[in-house]
Amino acid sequence: MRKETKKTVEVLHTELVFPGDTNHYGTIFGGKILAMMDMTGALAAMQFCNEEAVTASFESVDFKKPLKEGDILEVRAKVIFTSNKSMVVKIDVYRIGKFHSRKDYGCGGYATFVAVDSNGEPRTIPQLKVTTKEEKRLWEIGKQIKQKATERASSSK
Ligand SMILES: CC(C)(COP(=O)(O)OP(=O)(O)OC[C@H]1O[C@@H](n2cnc3c(N)ncnc32)[C@H](O)[C@@H]1OP(=O)(O)O)[C@@H](O)C(=O)NCCC(=O)NCCS
């Protein structure tokens, strides 16, 4: 395990929902949101470890609010847990106001990313520095997610 530790940095991605991203009710495709979450999560992971990273697993995502054509979506992602070669990233999606400061929670989830070299082989990463109460709380959540994902992955081999 690498000894180097560092703080997490939150990555933000903002996007306007276009007609091509919606179904016939005018609400956004779930798959489009998942793609945005995956991409923003990967960027948070890569920025943290300074390596390429691939998505190893995604936890379930519950869509809490209908997100519609013309909405502005903000995706926020940050590394909350690290292990030897992998990172758990918390990813949340909000609808933000066009003409006001209101922000509504749309959905959120967790994904595990693994740092890889140019041959796709896993690489060791710096470890996350957790100091605040909130960071420690998120670390515990991430630890459970990592454990669940590892168990699932080994039972499906
Ligand atoms: C993810 C991947 C690199 C892991 O490779 P591997 O040879 O199985 O890796 P290892 O067994 O050496 O494990 C390396 C790390 O990955 C973690 N890992 C592997 N599969 C995992 C999974 N499904 N979920 C969570 N973590 C996983 C291991 O727990 C280990 O973490 P740790 O060292 O931090 O404890 C490989 O399975 C892969 O390339 N998968 C495809 C990724 C992909 O194409 N994603 C979609 C597009 S980006």
The ligand as an ORCA input file, in Angstrom:
! r2SCAN-3c Opt
* xyz 0 1
  C     -11.568     -3.529    -12.669
  C     -10.411     -4.395    -13.154
  C      -9.255     -3.489    -13.633
  C      -9.922     -5.219    -11.959
  O      -8.924     -6.063    -12.427
  P      -8.515     -7.389    -11.596
  O      -7.364     -8.005    -12.274
  O      -9.732     -8.179    -11.299
  O      -8.014     -6.692    -10.284
  P      -7.522     -7.305     -8.933
  O      -8.220     -8.590     -8.592
  O      -6.039     -7.278     -8.928
  O      -8.067     -6.182     -7.914
  C      -7.605     -4.830     -8.007
  C      -8.553     -3.989     -7.219
  O      -9.814     -3.897     -7.903
  C     -10.857     -4.211     -6.989
  N     -11.954     -4.786     -7.755
  C     -11.902     -5.712     -8.731
  N     -13.147     -5.960     -9.198
  C     -13.985     -5.168     -8.482
  C     -15.391     -4.955     -8.504
  N     -16.187     -5.602     -9.347
  N     -15.926     -4.065     -7.646
  C     -15.133     -3.374     -6.779
  N     -13.783     -3.519     -6.719
  C     -13.227     -4.413     -7.566
  C     -10.230     -5.216     -6.047
  O     -10.975     -5.318     -4.843
  C      -8.874     -4.572     -5.825
  O      -9.002     -3.469     -4.969
  P      -7.939     -3.136     -3.795
  O      -6.564     -3.485     -4.312
  O      -8.109     -1.674     -3.591
  O      -8.379     -3.924     -2.627
  C     -10.834     -5.381    -14.300
  O     -11.797     -6.281    -13.786
  C     -11.386     -4.658    -15.492
  O     -10.628     -4.142    -16.309
  N     -12.730     -4.602    -15.610
  C     -13.367     -3.897    -16.700
  C     -13.474     -2.424    -16.388
  C     -14.287     -1.700    -17.408
  O     -14.137     -1.946    -18.589
  N     -15.176     -0.813    -16.940
  C     -16.143     -0.161    -17.778
  C     -15.571      0.832    -18.663
  S     -14.455      1.916    -17.873
*
